[in-house]
Amino acid sequence: MVTNITNLGRSGLSDWLVQRLSAIILALYTLFIVGYLLFHPGLDYATWSGLFGQTWMRIFSLLAFVALSAHAWVGLWTVTTDYLKSTGIRLAVQTVIILAIFVFLVWGIQVLWGA
């Protein structure tokens, strides 16, 4: 077992719960988007913009972004701790992953809540 400060939940049970809860949020978000696209076959920019202009949709999307970030981190942390045995390489790869996830999360928030 690898004990690492880069672990999100600090325990296997916490990481398992983060994975499952984030997967549920992502599944609900995906089902909603697919359903919306199916029920709006003539979707145009104004309709799409109107959907994402509503506060509840922005909050739902923000929740999905955070869930995606947590889900990705737990999954990639697990992969790196399982397959990268060298501490230095593992820490470097995890640092790059953390930075990428952070940049994508901030970028998504900027797109969602920006002007």
Stockholm file with secondary structure:
# STOCKHOLM 1.0

chainA/1-115         MVTNITNLGRSGLSDWLVQRLSAIILALYTLFIVGYLLFHPGLDYATWSGLFGQTWMRIFSLLAFVALSAHAWVGLWTVTTDYLKSTGIRLAVQTVIILAIFVFLVWGIQVLWGA
#=GR chainA/1-115 SS CCCCTTCSSSSHHHHHHHHHHHHHHHHHHHHHHHHHHHHCTTCCHHHHHHHHHSHHHHHHHHHHHHHHHHHHHHHHHHHHHHHCCCHHHHHHHHHHHHHHHHHHHHHHHHHHHCC
#=GC SS_cons         CCCCTTCSSSSHHHHHHHHHHHHHHHHHHHHHHHHHHHHCTTCCHHHHHHHHHSHHHHHHHHHHHHHHHHHHHHHHHHHHHHHCCCHHHHHHHHHHHHHHHHHHHHHHHHHHHCC
//
